[in-house]
Amino acid sequence: MKTGTIQPGSQYLAGKKRKILLMFSLLVLLILTSIYALNAGSYHLPFDRIVTILYQAVADPGLLESAQSEKIVVIDFRMPRVLLAILTGVSLAVAGCVMQALLRNPLVSPFTLGLSSAASFGAAMAIVFGASLLPFIPAEFQNYVIILCAFFLGWLSILLIYAISRMKGSSSATLILAGVVIGYIFTAGVMILKYLTNDEKLREITLWLMGGMWGANWGSVVIVAPIALLCFLYLESLAWDLNSLSAGDDVAKNLGVNVNRLRMTGLFVSTLAASACLAFTGIIGFIGLMGPHIGRMLIGNDNRYLIPCSALIGALILLISDTAARTVMDPIEIPVGVIMYVIGGIFFMFLILRGKHRVIT
């Protein structure tokens, strides 16, 4: 053996340490960004005061009674918004990453498969028809009609895709084309509702379609958090199978992977994670594409590391975008969906101008 020869095992360990260090750095950056987001806004608080309020909220909530106004701003308003932005960014990025791996197409996202169009149609129906759409829901919970309709219609999109795949085979091409067609159908439904409704409801539909964290509260965080966490853990457990699938369906089958079951369960869980968040936030685009794309640039294609890396990147992007949306024109708030379209457009233009023949490697 020649002196100085680098062993494959040491290379693997060095690469693993680098990836873990990178994800740890992203986590630290996300925590610092969250603290800044808690401080950003018309009601300014020093950094050390934010940290003190957070510590008191955990250690001794009774101490916050002496700083009631600060507690309301930080704990009751800004904290749920920051957490919902993080959860949404994580869910959309992970859903996009897993969908791209399952369908072996780097341009697939929750929106490519018609989820956003279906959720938009559900929300538009709830806005136009109001309480008459779900009359069995008590009056005090009617505010959740839009959320429920958006969530269930988002789920309906993947059920329709599953039904089509059962008839025509669950190949990647069939699933993608089915998603595109279903997306067009639900988009047509949204257009019809916008055309038939009055100006007030039309404005409400348009605002929901732009996406935003306006409805963030502790109730939404309590609902979304366990769904996002459980979906993330399950999808991360599929990482080895997703790595096998990247070599092709036949290779994955020879390695003992049930490709059809993997594809459908992965798509169902990804849809659950994405639709649960979008039901509360409205349509927020590009996270499911940008998170995995940037993750591959930083950490490679191994889904064991790519999925959590994409989650952290998605959370960072959406949290920074939402903070900018509510502060750049303070006190006027810009819909975060508008910010995301600008960032997403610039990002993909950057990829094109890099001179590569493909948008993604």
N, C-alpha and C positions, 0 to 999 in steps of 0.2 A: 504494500500500500504506500502510495506516495505521501510524503509529508505535506500537510496543509490541505489535503483533499477534504471537501465538505461532504459529509454523509447525508443521504436523503432524509434520515430520521431527524437530524439536526435542522435541516432546512424546513421540514414540516413543523417542528416545534417553534422555530423562529417565526414562521408565517402565522402560526396559531397565536403566538404572543402578540404579534403586531396587530392582528385582527381584534383580539380582546382589548388591547390598549386603545385602539381606535374607537371601539364601541364605548369603552369607559369614558373617553374624552368627549364623545357625543353626549353621553348621559350627563356629565358635568356641565357641558355647555347648555343642555336643555334645562337643568336646574337653575343656572344663572339667568337664563333667558326668562324663566318663569318668575323669578324674583323681580326682574326688571319689569315684566308685564304687570305684576301686582303694583308696581310703583307708577307706571305710565298712566297719564290721564290728567284731567283738570285738577283733581285733588291730589297734590303732590305730597309724598312722604319720603323722608330720608331712607336710605338703604338699611341702616341699622335699626330704624323704627319698624320697617317691614319684618325684618328677622325677629325682632322682639315680639311683635304681634303674633307671628306664626308660632313662636315658642310658647307664648302664654296660652294660645288657643289649644295647644296639646297638653301642656303641663298643668295649667291652672286657669280654666276658662273664666273663673270668677274675677280675675285681675283685669279682664277686658271691660268690666262694667265702668271703670273709671275713664275709659277712652271709647265711649259708645260710638261716636261718629266715625272714628278710624276703624273700629271693628266692623261697622256696617259696610264701609267702602271696600275694605280688604277681604273680609271673610264672607260677607253675604253677597257681594256683587262681583268683585274681580276674581276671587278664588274659583268659584264654579265655572266662570267663563274660561279661565286658564286651563282647568282640568278638562272641560269639555273639548277645548281645542286640541289638547294633547291626545285625548282618547280618540277623537275623530281622525286626527292625523295618523295615529298608529293604526287604526282599523282600516282606513282607506289605503295606506301604503302597503300593509300586510296583505290585504285582499288583492291589490294589484300585483304584488310580487308572486303570490301563490297562483293566481289566475294565469299569469304569464308563463309560469313553470308548467302548469297543468296542460295548457294549450300550446306550449312551445312557440309562443308568438310574443315578441317584446312590446308590441303596441296594444296588447289586450289590457283592459282595465274594467272596473265595475261599470263604467259608462259604455264601453264597447258592447257589453252583453245586455244592454237595455235596462239595467237596473235604475239608472238615474231618470230615464224617460218614464218608466213605470211608476217610480216614487213620485215624480212630478204630476203624473196623471191622478194618482191617489190624493195628493194634496190639493190639486185643483178641484177635484170633485168635492172634497170636504169644504173648501172655501165657497164654492158656488152653491151647493145644496145645504150646507150648514147642518143643523141639528136633525133635519129630516132624513139625512143619510144614515145615521145610526141612532134612531129614536130610543133604543133600549138603554143607552148610556145616560146616567143621571145628569141633571142640569149642571151640577157643580163640577162635572168632569168633561163638559163639552169642549173645553180648550184642548183636550187631548184627541179630539176626533181627527184633526189634521195629521197628528203624529201617527195614530193608528192606521189611517188610510195610506199614508206614505209608506209605512213599514210593510203592511201586508201586500200592497201592490208591488213593492220592490221584491218581495218574496215570490209573488206571482210570476214575475219575469223569469226567474230561474226554474220554476215549475213548468212553465211553458217550454223553455229550452230543453228540460229533461224529457218532456213528453215527445217533442220532435226528435230528440236523439234516440229515444226508444224505437221510434218508427223508422228512422233513417240511419241509425248507427251513431255511436258516440265518438266519432272522429273529431279531431280538433277543428277541421274546416267546417264540419256540419254545425258544431256548437257556436263558432264565431258567426257564421252566416245567419243562424237562427237568432242569435242575440241582436245582430244588426237589424234584421227584419222586424223583430218584436219592438226594438227601440223606435223604429219609424212609425209603427202602428200606434204606440202610446203617445208619441210626439204629435201625431195627427189628432188624437183625442184631446190633448192639452190645447192645441190650436182651436179646436171647435169650441171648447169651454170658454176660452178667452174671447172668442168672437161673439158668443151668445150672452155673456154676462154683462153686468153694468160696470161703470167706470171705477167705482169704489172697489169692487171685488177683483176687477182686472188689475188694479194697482197692487192689491194684496198678493195675487198670484205672481205677478212680475217680481215683487219683492222677495217672495219665497224662492223663486227660481234663481235669484242672484246669490242666495246663500249668506248665512251670517250666524253669529253667536248671540243674537238678541234674546233668544228664549232660554239662555243658560241659567240654571238654578240648581240647587242641591238635589232636587227631585230628579232632574234629568241626569245628573251625574250618577246618582245612586242606581238608576235604571241601566245606563249605558256601561258603567264601569265593569260589573261582573260579566256582561255579555262580551265586551271587548277583551277582557282578560282570559276568559275561558276559550274564546275563539282563537286568540293568539297562541295559547298553550297547546291547543289541539293542532293547529296548523304547523307550529314549530315541531311537533312530534312527527309530522309527515316529511321532515326535511330529507331523510335518507331516501325515501321512496321518490321524492321529487328529483333528487340528484340522479337516481336510476332512470327516471323518465326522460331526463335531458338527453340520454343516449338513444332514445327512440322507444316506441311501444314494444317492439319485439324484444329488445334487450331487457327492458323492465320486466316483461313477462317471464323471460328465462331466469331472471333473478328472484322470481317468486312474488312479484307485485301484481295484485289484481288491478289492472289499469283502469277498467271501466268503473269499478267501485271507488278507486282513488280519485278519479276525475270528478265523479258526481258528488261524493261526500265533501271533497275539497271545495268545489264550487258552491255547494249549499252552505257550508260554514263561512266561506268568504262573503257570500251574499248576506248572511245573517249579520256579520260584523259591520259590513258597510251600510246596510239598510237601517240598522238600529241607530247608527249615528246620523245618517242623512235625514231620518225622520224628524230629528230635533233641530238640525242646522240648515236644512234646505240643500240645494245643489252646490257642491264645492268640487270643482274639477281639477285635474292635473296631478293631484297628490298621488293617486294610484299609478301614475306613469313616472313622475319625477322621482319619487322615493326609491323605487327599484333601480331606475337608471343611474342615479347618483351612487347608490349602494354598490352596484356592479363596478363602477369606476374606482371606488375606494377599496372594496373588499373582495371582489371577484364573484364567481358564480355559485359557490358552495352555499346551498340554501340553509345550512345549519347556522351560518353567520349572516347570510344575506337577509333573511327574514327579520331578525332583530335589528340589524343595521338599517334596513328600510323603515322599520317602525320608528326608530329614533329620528331618522332624517325627516320622515313625514310629519312627526310631531313638531320638530323644530321649524319646518317650513310653514306649517299652518299657524303655529303660535306666533311666529314673527309677522306673518301676513295679517293675522287678526289684530295684533298690537298696532301695526302700522295703519290698519283700516280705521281704528277708533281714535288715533292720535294725530295722523298726518294733517287732517283738516278740523281738528278739535275746535268747537264742540260738535261739528257735523261728523257723522259716522258713515264711512263708505262700506258697502257690502263686501265682505271678504272674498266672495266669489269673483268680483271684479278684479281685486288684487291678484288672485290666483291665475286668472286668465292672462293678465299682463306678465306675471312672472313665468308662467308656463310657456307663453309665446316666445319670450326672450330666451328662455332656457333651450328650447328646441331649435330656435334660430342659431344659437351658439353652437349646438351640436352639428348643424348643417355646415356652418361656416368653418368648422374645424378642418374641413376638407376630407372627411371620411366618406366612404361610399355607402355606408349604412348608418342609420341613425343610432344604432346601438350595437355594441360588440357582444 
